[in-house]
Amino acid sequence: MTPVGILVDITVLLVAAVATAAVRTRDPVRQAVVLGQLGLLLALLFTFLQAPDVALSQLAVGTVVTPLLILLTVRRIRRQPGPGGEAGRGGRGGNR
């Protein structure tokens, strides 16, 4: 097996592990960070597979834009007043 083949195999395993972590993460802020890491790993994988144009697109969109939009959305939702006039709940469910 070639050195590039080994790097591709390792990167695919890391992508699978980080994608699983992204699915299992419940907090939206942490999930955005994990999605950024996943985007970086995918860009690296595309580079190893000799697709630099796809890697650059993934780097821009998957690593920067998507996590940033998620973080801005979470920030805005948490700052909006709820039905009782209070700021965001910071979690799921209502008053318990």
Buried (B, 14 or more C-beta within 10 A) or exposed (E): EEEEEEBBEEBEEBBEEBBEBBEEBEEBBEBBBBBBBBBBBBBBBBBBEEBEEBBEEBBEEBBEEBBEEBBEEBEEEBEEEEEEEEEBEEEEEEEE
